[in-house]
Amino acid sequence: MLRGDTAADDTRETLLLLPGMMCDERLFTPQIEEFGSAYQLVIGNLWGSDTLDGLAETILQSVPEREFSILGLSMGGIVAMAMAALAPERVKRLALLDTNHLADPPERRDMRERQIAKVREGHLKEIIVDELKPHYVAARNRDNKELLDLLVDMAMELGARRFIQQSEILLSRGNQAKRLQRFNGPALVMCGEEDQLCPPSRHQEISKLLVDAEFVLVPSAGHITTLENSEFVNREIRRWMCRDADTIWENQNNEPN
């Protein structure tokens, strides 16, 4: 389920990285290179369950049994919200990048259902290349063949079955606003200033729901901030990981919504 060195005797702080839909650990290559020696990095795989909370539980069971911080991008951020709600005693910090705390509106649901149908018919690459990839990156990166090819390669290697499973999880998820309001730890809410899929206004909403959040706009980046402007993103991650996290959650007896 997870990739990374999870030795029980590793005393470094654990940082769990959760990639976006149809992405793998290559989404975090600059972060792995930057923080691999300072922290025990664990990369989550976003498959293994058909529901959001089921996926969150599956990942939780695989992370070393201690406090850890979570950084999730896009769908990874959605899963991070669920994990923090399900295991409040374990999540020390929360970083949400280029993500969305709301349920899909009807038009988005219709789009996902159409895409699922096309992928079932064998058109995964067409969906990725024609419908998703054009919205992923900032204007300056639209001719970045290496980056665009990587996005396609990750998706094609994960394949149609995982596209369908991840799409169905996103279709069925609910609004996570109340869950976010219960989190008291240091939070980083960050997105590309040109993110078309999850715009800055959405992240401002997320930041206002959290008790202790910093909202950061990433210049010259779209939806794939970790690769589009990695130096800026790594600097903000370093600051976030150095923030105090003595108080984690309140109202722990409340049922997460």
C-alpha positions as CSV (number, residue, x, y, z in Angstrom):
1,M,0.0,0.0,0.0
2,L,2.8,2.4,0.9
3,R,6.2,3.0,-0.5
4,G,9.0,4.2,1.6
5,D,11.2,3.1,4.5
6,T,8.9,2.7,7.5
7,A,11.4,1.1,9.9
8,A,10.0,1.1,13.5
9,D,13.3,2.3,14.9
10,D,13.5,5.4,12.6
11,T,13.3,8.4,15.0
12,R,12.8,11.0,12.3
13,E,9.4,12.7,12.0
14,T,7.1,10.9,9.5
15,L,5.7,12.9,6.6
16,L,3.1,11.2,4.5
17,L,2.8,12.3,0.9
18,L,-0.5,11.7,-0.9
19,P,-0.4,12.2,-4.7
20,G,-3.3,13.4,-6.9
21,M,-5.6,11.4,-9.0
22,M,-3.8,9.1,-11.5
23,C,-0.4,10.2,-10.1
24,D,2.3,8.3,-8.2
25,E,5.4,9.2,-6.2
26,R,6.9,11.0,-9.2
27,L,4.6,13.9,-8.4
28,F,6.8,14.5,-5.4
29,T,10.2,13.9,-6.9
30,P,11.6,17.4,-5.8
31,Q,10.2,17.0,-2.3
32,I,11.6,13.5,-1.9
33,E,15.0,14.8,-3.0
34,E,14.8,17.8,-0.6
35,F,13.4,16.1,2.5
36,G,14.3,12.5,2.2
37,S,17.1,12.7,4.7
38,A,15.4,15.0,7.2
39,Y,12.1,13.1,7.5
40,Q,10.8,9.6,7.2
41,L,8.9,10.0,4.0
42,V,6.0,7.6,3.2
43,I,4.2,7.8,-0.2
44,G,0.5,6.7,-0.1
45,N,-1.1,4.9,-3.0
46,L,-4.6,6.1,-3.7
47,W,-6.3,2.7,-4.3
48,G,-7.4,-0.3,-2.3
49,S,-10.9,0.8,-1.4
50,D,-14.1,2.0,-3.1
51,T,-14.9,4.8,-0.6
52,L,-13.1,7.8,0.6
53,D,-13.1,6.8,4.3
54,G,-12.3,3.3,3.3
55,L,-9.2,4.5,1.4
56,A,-8.2,6.8,4.3
57,E,-8.5,3.8,6.8
58,T,-6.4,1.6,4.5
59,I,-3.6,4.1,4.4
60,L,-3.8,4.8,8.1
61,Q,-3.3,1.1,8.9
62,S,-0.1,1.1,6.9
63,V,1.5,4.2,8.4
64,P,3.8,3.6,11.4
65,E,1.9,3.8,14.7
66,R,2.8,7.3,15.8
67,E,2.1,10.9,15.1
68,F,2.8,12.1,11.6
69,S,2.2,15.0,9.2
70,I,0.2,14.7,6.0
71,L,0.7,16.6,2.7
72,G,-1.8,15.8,0.0
73,L,-2.2,17.3,-3.4
74,S,-5.6,17.3,-5.3
75,M,-7.3,14.0,-4.5
76,G,-4.5,13.4,-2.1
77,G,-5.6,16.4,-0.2
78,I,-9.2,15.1,-0.1
79,V,-7.9,11.8,1.4
80,A,-5.7,13.8,3.8
81,M,-8.8,15.6,5.2
82,A,-10.5,12.2,5.7
83,M,-7.5,10.7,7.4
84,A,-7.2,13.7,9.8
85,A,-10.9,13.3,10.8
86,L,-10.6,9.5,11.3
87,A,-7.4,9.6,13.3
88,P,-7.2,13.0,15.1
89,E,-4.8,11.7,17.7
90,R,-2.2,10.8,15.1
91,V,-2.2,13.7,12.7
92,K,0.2,16.4,13.8
93,R,0.1,18.8,10.8
94,L,-2.0,19.0,7.6
95,A,-0.9,20.4,4.2
96,L,-3.6,20.7,1.5
97,L,-2.4,21.6,-1.9
98,D,-4.5,22.3,-5.0
99,T,-7.5,20.5,-3.6
100,N,-11.2,20.8,-2.9
101,H,-13.2,20.3,0.4
102,L,-16.6,20.3,-1.3
103,A,-18.7,17.5,-2.8
104,D,-19.0,17.5,-6.6
105,P,-21.7,19.7,-8.0
106,P,-24.1,18.2,-10.5
107,E,-22.2,19.3,-13.6
108,R,-19.0,17.9,-12.3
109,R,-20.7,14.6,-11.5
110,D,-22.1,14.4,-15.0
111,M,-18.6,15.0,-16.4
112,R,-17.1,12.2,-14.2
113,E,-19.8,9.8,-15.2
114,R,-19.2,10.5,-18.9
115,Q,-15.4,10.1,-18.4
116,I,-15.9,6.8,-16.6
117,A,-18.0,5.5,-19.5
118,K,-15.4,6.5,-22.0
119,V,-12.6,4.9,-20.0
120,R,-14.6,1.7,-19.8
121,E,-14.7,1.8,-23.6
122,G,-10.9,2.0,-23.8
123,H,-10.3,5.7,-24.1
124,L,-8.2,6.5,-21.0
125,K,-5.4,8.2,-22.9
126,E,-7.9,10.4,-24.8
127,I,-9.5,11.5,-21.5
128,I,-6.1,12.3,-20.0
129,V,-4.6,14.1,-23.0
130,D,-7.7,16.0,-24.2
131,E,-9.7,16.7,-21.1
132,L,-7.4,16.7,-18.1
133,K,-3.9,17.6,-19.1
134,P,-4.8,20.9,-20.7
135,H,-6.1,22.2,-17.3
136,Y,-3.2,21.0,-15.2
137,V,-0.4,23.4,-15.7
138,A,0.2,27.2,-15.8
139,A,0.6,29.0,-19.1
140,R,4.4,29.0,-19.0
141,N,4.4,25.2,-18.6
142,R,2.1,24.3,-21.5
143,D,5.0,23.7,-23.8
144,N,7.0,21.7,-21.1
145,K,7.0,18.4,-22.9
146,E,8.8,16.6,-20.1
147,L,6.3,17.6,-17.5
148,L,3.3,17.0,-19.7
149,D,4.6,13.6,-20.8
150,L,5.1,12.6,-17.2
151,L,1.5,13.4,-16.3
152,V,0.4,11.1,-19.2
153,D,2.9,8.4,-18.3
154,M,1.8,8.3,-14.6
155,A,-1.9,8.0,-15.6
156,M,-1.3,5.3,-18.3
157,E,0.8,3.2,-15.9
158,L,-1.9,3.3,-13.3
159,G,-4.5,2.3,-15.8
160,A,-8.2,2.3,-16.5
161,R,-9.3,0.3,-13.4
162,R,-7.7,2.8,-11.0
163,F,-9.1,5.8,-13.0
164,I,-12.6,4.4,-12.6
165,Q,-12.1,3.6,-8.9
166,Q,-10.7,7.0,-8.1
167,S,-13.4,8.7,-10.1
168,E,-16.1,6.8,-8.2
169,I,-14.6,7.7,-4.9
170,L,-14.6,11.4,-5.8
171,L,-18.2,11.1,-7.1
172,S,-19.4,9.7,-3.8
173,R,-17.5,12.0,-1.4
174,G,-19.3,14.5,0.8
175,N,-18.6,18.1,2.0
176,Q,-15.7,18.0,4.5
177,A,-16.1,21.5,5.9
178,K,-17.0,20.3,9.4
179,R,-14.1,18.0,9.5
180,L,-11.7,20.8,8.7
181,Q,-13.2,23.0,11.4
182,R,-12.2,20.5,14.0
183,F,-8.5,20.4,13.1
184,N,-6.3,22.6,15.4
185,G,-2.8,21.7,14.2
186,P,-0.6,23.7,11.9
187,A,-2.1,23.7,8.5
188,L,-0.7,24.8,5.1
189,V,-3.2,25.6,2.4
190,M,-1.4,26.2,-0.9
191,C,-2.3,26.3,-4.6
192,G,-1.0,27.5,-7.8
193,E,-2.1,31.1,-8.8
194,E,-3.2,29.6,-12.1
195,D,-4.9,26.5,-10.8
196,Q,-8.0,26.1,-13.0
197,L,-9.3,22.9,-11.4
198,C,-9.1,24.0,-7.8
199,P,-8.9,27.8,-7.9
200,P,-7.4,30.1,-5.2
201,S,-10.8,31.2,-4.0
202,R,-11.6,27.6,-3.0
203,H,-8.4,27.5,-1.0
204,Q,-9.2,30.7,0.8
205,E,-12.4,29.0,1.9
206,I,-10.5,26.0,3.2
207,S,-8.1,28.3,5.0
208,K,-10.9,30.1,6.8
209,L,-12.3,26.8,8.0
210,L,-9.1,25.8,9.7
211,V,-8.1,27.1,13.1
212,D,-4.3,27.5,12.4
213,A,-3.8,27.8,8.7
214,E,-1.5,29.7,6.4
215,F,-2.8,30.3,2.9
216,V,-0.1,30.5,0.2
217,L,-0.3,31.2,-3.5
218,V,2.4,29.6,-5.6
219,P,3.5,31.9,-8.4
220,S,3.9,30.6,-12.0
221,A,2.1,27.4,-11.2
222,G,-1.2,25.7,-12.0
223,H,-2.6,22.5,-10.5
224,I,0.8,20.6,-10.3
225,T,2.6,22.9,-7.9
226,T,5.0,20.4,-6.5
227,L,6.6,20.1,-10.0
228,E,5.8,23.4,-11.5
229,N,7.5,25.6,-8.9
230,S,9.2,23.1,-6.6
231,E,11.7,25.5,-5.1
232,F,8.9,27.8,-3.8
233,V,6.8,24.8,-2.6
234,N,9.7,23.2,-0.8
235,R,10.4,26.4,1.1
236,E,6.8,26.6,2.3
237,I,6.8,22.9,3.3
238,R,10.0,23.5,5.3
239,R,8.4,26.4,7.2
240,W,5.2,24.4,7.8
241,M,7.1,21.4,9.2
242,C,8.9,23.7,11.6
243,R,5.7,25.1,13.1
244,D,4.6,24.1,16.6
245,A,2.0,21.4,16.8
246,D,1.3,21.0,20.5
247,T,-2.5,21.2,20.2
248,I,-4.0,18.9,17.6
249,W,-7.8,18.6,17.7
250,E,-10.7,19.7,19.8
251,N,-14.2,18.2,20.1
252,Q,-12.7,14.8,19.5
253,N,-15.9,13.1,20.7
254,N,-17.9,14.7,17.9
255,E,-18.7,12.5,15.0
256,P,-16.9,13.7,11.8
257,N,-19.3,14.8,9.2
